[in-house]
Every structure is written in structure tokens, then in C-alpha cells.
Amino acid sequence: MTARLLPGGPVAEAVLADLGPRIEALVAAGHRPGLGTILVGDDSASAGYIRMKMEKATALGLTSPHVHLPQDATQADLLAVVREFNAAGDVDAVLIQHPTPPQIDFDAALLELDPDKDVDGLHPVNMGRLALGMPGPVPCTPAGIEALLAHHEIPVSGRHVVILGRGTTLGRPLALLLSQKRPTANAAVTVVHTGVPDWPEYTRRADVVIAAVGVPGILRPEHLTPGVTVVGGGVRYEGKRLLPDVDESCAEVAGAVTPRLGGVGPTTIAMLFRNAVEAAERRAA
Ligand SMILES: NC(=O)c1ccc[n+]([C@@H]2O[C@H](COP(=O)([O-])OP(=O)(O)OC[C@H]3O[C@@H](n4cnc5c(N)ncnc54)[C@H](OP(=O)(O)O)[C@@H]3O)[C@@H](O)[C@H]2O)c1
């Protein structure tokens, strides 16, 4: 069997196309959405991500005020910028680029951020909102995966989704999201991790397997049942080389699989902008 590919590009395009008129309406009402970005240090990959996000923000019609703190910036320096963005009337959403240098406590900076401006949806208040089904920014990669499955008409409602990994940016919020009572969710979700050494027993019984680990090639064909849908969320970088969790031979067993490149990544970025625009809509209202 050769699996059908589930690219993220068309999903991202659909999300961004939906945002276009909403941004225009905000601008017409005198409220141009603003996405503030904070970069601490000289990590070249992080600088590249921020540049790409700022260019995309400009192309979409958002303002993108940016603060670049030096590699030796203190926690107090970062908190001061976070507080400035919290108070800024023209900033609706804020991104603190991760990873930060070792002297910085990223979680403490996130706690300082106004939850309503938390574009990544990772603030504890937003994780609580997600758990309770309350409106608020949803973590971008989980939201992107739900949209990807819906766009490619892979139903999860009433089906068994096994998530490999319970990390706070991906596996755990994804489990909360896909178990919500909504047509594109409503799944029977199982989360497996290092505490479940026989996790392949679970993935082999899944309708959809989502890899959210960060261990290259951890998911292999022998862990799958023929025809299953496989979504690769976890990746590790060695230099510029992207190493996905999903071994490419999984495509010989799966019915559908995200491509090695251009799968979950583009949907994550689209959801970042959806969170920013929704934050602006809430503030404008
Ligand atoms: N594509 C994107 O845009 C995007 C966005 C965000 C994250 N990611 C990627 O998604 C991955 C997960 O991110 P995260 O922040 O949630 O990571 P994390 O906090 O490091 O969580 C990783 C999870 O994988 C589990 N795990 C590790 N080794 C395992 C093994 N051998 N067997 C079974 N489970 C294992 C860990 O289990 P324990 O809890 O038991 O330790 C943990 O729950 C990373 O690769 C990250 O780069 C991608």
C-alpha cells in the first residue's frame, strides 16, 4: 500500500483565506491587528523563524512590532518587554520565541504575559480554558492538526486516536482538543508515553496515530495497522536537517500520512495568525 499524502499547505491557505476578510473588517473599523514578537539572543534558526513570521504578518496586513534582546539579556529585561507589550494598545497578540538563552526562565516570562495576548495558547490560563472548553487561543500545532484532519476529510469523531507523547506544546493539548464535544473532534483519545512501554499495542489498534515525541523514526510500520492515518508532529533538528518521528516506511502500511516536509508545520503557522486575528477581534469588540 502507498499512503495518500496529507499536505498542510492547502490547509494553511484555507485558514489564511478565511482570515483575509476578517483582517480587512478590523482595519476598516480602525483596529489593525498587531502581532508583537520577542527574540532573546542570537540563535540563527529562531531569528529566521521570527523574520518569516514578521514577513507573513506584514503580507497579511498585521503590524509586527519586534523587540530583539541581546544574548546576555536578563530575566528583568525580558519581563519589562513583556509588560510593555501587555500594555500596548496596538498589540493584540505576543510571541515569545522559544528557545531562550539559559539564564532566561521561559515559563516565568510566559506567566507574565497577558493570557488574552498569548498567541501560542500555552499560558496556564489558556490551557485551563482548553480543558474547560472555554474560548481562548488554542495551542497552534494541535489546532493545526485538527484542521489538517478535517480539511482532508479524515473523521476522528467516534474513532480511536492514539497520541504518542504527552508534552505540553503538542500531545497533551491535542488530547484535550480532540476529545472536545465538536464535530471535528469527539474522538476516543488515548495518550501513550515513556510510562507505557508497550505503546505499540495501542498504536496498532488506532484509526489515527499522531506522533508527538521528537525521537526520529520512533514510529515504524510494525507499530501500525494497515490503512491507519498517521500524522507526524514531532521532529528533531540536527543542524538544519529535520528528522521526523515518523519513519518514511510507514507510508507502505498507512492509508494516509502527512508528508515529511510541508505537513503539520504550515498549519501551525496559520493557526498562529488565526490566534492573533481572534485576539484582535476580541479586543476590538
Ligand atoms: N511541527 C511543529 O510545528 C511543532 C510544534 C511544536 C512541537 N513540535 C514537536 O513536537 C514534539 C513534541 O513537542 P513537545 O513540546 O510536546 O515535547 P516534549 O514536552 O519533549 O514531549 C515529548 C513527549 O514524548 C514522549 N517520549 C519521549 N521519548 C519517548 C519514547 N521513547 N517512547 C514513548 N514516548 C516518548 C515523552 O514522554 P514522557 O512524558 O514520559 O517523558 C513526552 O511525553 C517535538 O519534537 C517538537 O519539536 C512540532
Ligand as a Chemical Component Dictionary entry (heavy atoms), coordinates in Angstrom:
data_LIG
# 
_chem_comp.id                   LIG 
_chem_comp.type                 NON-POLYMER 
_chem_comp.pdbx_formal_charge   0 
_chem_comp.three_letter_code    LIG 
# 
loop_
_chem_comp_atom.comp_id 
_chem_comp_atom.atom_id 
_chem_comp_atom.alt_atom_id 
_chem_comp_atom.type_symbol 
_chem_comp_atom.charge 
_chem_comp_atom.model_Cartn_x 
_chem_comp_atom.model_Cartn_y 
_chem_comp_atom.model_Cartn_z 
_chem_comp_atom.pdbx_ordinal 
LIG N1  N1  N 0  5.677  20.774 13.714 1  
LIG C1  C1  C 0  5.559  21.784 14.562 2  
LIG O1  O1  O 0  5.231  22.900 14.192 3  
LIG C2  C2  C 0  5.795  21.519 16.025 4  
LIG C3  C3  C 0  5.321  22.401 17.010 5  
LIG C4  C4  C 0  5.501  22.084 18.364 6  
LIG C5  C5  C 0  6.186  20.931 18.695 7  
LIG N2  N2  N 1  6.697  20.142 17.706 8  
LIG C6  C6  C 0  7.463  18.930 18.015 9  
LIG O2  O2  O 0  6.617  18.014 18.683 10 
LIG C7  C7  C 0  7.399  17.216 19.551 11 
LIG C8  C8  C 0  6.752  17.229 20.908 12 
LIG O3  O3  O 0  6.825  18.533 21.440 13 
LIG P1  P1  P 0  6.594  18.784 22.991 14 
LIG O4  O4  O 0  6.990  20.152 23.309 15 
LIG O5  O5  O -1 5.209  18.323 23.342 16 
LIG O6  O6  O 0  7.724  17.772 23.543 17 
LIG P2  P2  P 0  8.079  17.221 24.964 18 
LIG O7  O7  O 0  7.496  18.077 26.020 19 
LIG O8  O8  O 0  9.534  16.950 24.922 20 
LIG O9  O9  O 0  7.307  15.823 24.990 21 
LIG C9  C9  C 0  7.758  14.684 24.329 22 
LIG C10 C10 C 0  6.884  13.511 24.711 23 
LIG O10 O10 O 0  7.366  12.341 24.041 24 
LIG C11 C11 C 0  7.427  11.272 24.963 25 
LIG N3  N3  N 0  8.530  10.366 24.623 26 
LIG C12 C12 C 0  9.838  10.654 24.508 27 
LIG N4  N4  N 0  10.553 9.550  24.180 28 
LIG C13 C13 C 0  9.661  8.527  24.113 29 
LIG C14 C14 C 0  9.763  7.154  23.851 30 
LIG N5  N5  N 0  10.939 6.587  23.568 31 
LIG N6  N6  N 0  8.634  6.406  23.878 32 
LIG C15 C15 C 0  7.445  6.962  24.142 33 
LIG N7  N7  N 0  7.270  8.278  24.398 34 
LIG C16 C16 C 0  8.367  9.052  24.388 35 
LIG C17 C17 C 0  7.712  11.910 26.310 36 
LIG O11 O11 O 0  7.259  11.040 27.292 37 
LIG P3  P3  P 0  7.367  11.351 28.887 38 
LIG O12 O12 O 0  6.319  12.395 29.135 39 
LIG O13 O13 O 0  7.033  10.064 29.514 40 
LIG O14 O14 O 0  8.758  11.835 29.107 41 
LIG C18 C18 C 0  6.886  13.189 26.201 42 
LIG O15 O15 O 0  5.566  12.975 26.628 43 
LIG C19 C19 C 0  8.822  17.785 19.480 44 
LIG O16 O16 O 0  9.555  17.035 18.554 45 
LIG C20 C20 C 0  8.623  19.179 18.946 46 
LIG O17 O17 O 0  9.744  19.637 18.226 47 
LIG C21 C21 C 0  6.489  20.397 16.396 48 
# 
loop_
_chem_comp_bond.comp_id 
_chem_comp_bond.atom_id_1 
_chem_comp_bond.atom_id_2 
_chem_comp_bond.value_order 
_chem_comp_bond.pdbx_ordinal 
LIG N1  C1  SING 1  
LIG C1  O1  DOUB 2  
LIG C1  C2  SING 3  
LIG C2  C3  SING 4  
LIG C2  C21 DOUB 5  
LIG C3  C4  DOUB 6  
LIG C4  C5  SING 7  
LIG C5  N2  DOUB 8  
LIG N2  C6  SING 9  
LIG N2  C21 SING 10 
LIG C6  O2  SING 11 
LIG C6  C20 SING 12 
LIG O2  C7  SING 13 
LIG C7  C8  SING 14 
LIG C7  C19 SING 15 
LIG C8  O3  SING 16 
LIG O3  P1  SING 17 
LIG P1  O4  DOUB 18 
LIG P1  O5  SING 19 
LIG P1  O6  SING 20 
LIG O6  P2  SING 21 
LIG P2  O7  DOUB 22 
LIG P2  O8  SING 23 
LIG P2  O9  SING 24 
LIG O9  C9  SING 25 
LIG C9  C10 SING 26 
LIG C10 O10 SING 27 
LIG C10 C18 SING 28 
LIG O10 C11 SING 29 
LIG C11 N3  SING 30 
LIG C11 C17 SING 31 
LIG N3  C12 SING 32 
LIG N3  C16 SING 33 
LIG C12 N4  DOUB 34 
LIG N4  C13 SING 35 
LIG C13 C14 SING 36 
LIG C13 C16 DOUB 37 
LIG C14 N5  SING 38 
LIG C14 N6  DOUB 39 
LIG N6  C15 SING 40 
LIG C15 N7  DOUB 41 
LIG N7  C16 SING 42 
LIG C17 O11 SING 43 
LIG C17 C18 SING 44 
LIG O11 P3  SING 45 
LIG P3  O12 DOUB 46 
LIG P3  O13 SING 47 
LIG P3  O14 SING 48 
LIG C18 O15 SING 49 
LIG C19 O16 SING 50 
LIG C19 C20 SING 51 
LIG C20 O17 SING 52 
# 
